[in-house]
Amino acid sequence: MVLVHLDSLVTAALQLAALLLQGVAFVNCLIQPADAFKVADKWSKPGWAILTLVALLLVQAPLFGGLLSLFGIGGIIASLVYLLDVRPAVREISRGRGGSSGRNTGRW
């Protein structure tokens, strides 16, 4: 009986972690400038926004099998690719030309 509760608790924790990961990926994609994606030689901003949103819906919707289904794992992978590959490249481009970070990276 305790094992059943532990199983559902672990599943709920994984579901929450996936929601946070994918939510961060989607929102971050929305706030980045569109031209930075082109300069970084990545997919377009609308392409990544749609992909991260669909990934979020696939993982969170039980209709598609949820977190541990093939769609769910694919959605997690898509969000991780955005966060680990696209986001740093786009952020570097935005920061390099005095983007929204507000930091002065110049000598003066």
Secondary structure, 3 states (H helix, E strand, C coil): CHHHHHHHHHHHHHHHHHHHHHHHHHHHHHHCCHHHHHHCCCCCHHHHHHHHHHHHHHHHCHHHCCCCCHHHHHHHHHHHHHHHHHHHHHHHHHHHCCCCCCCCCCCC
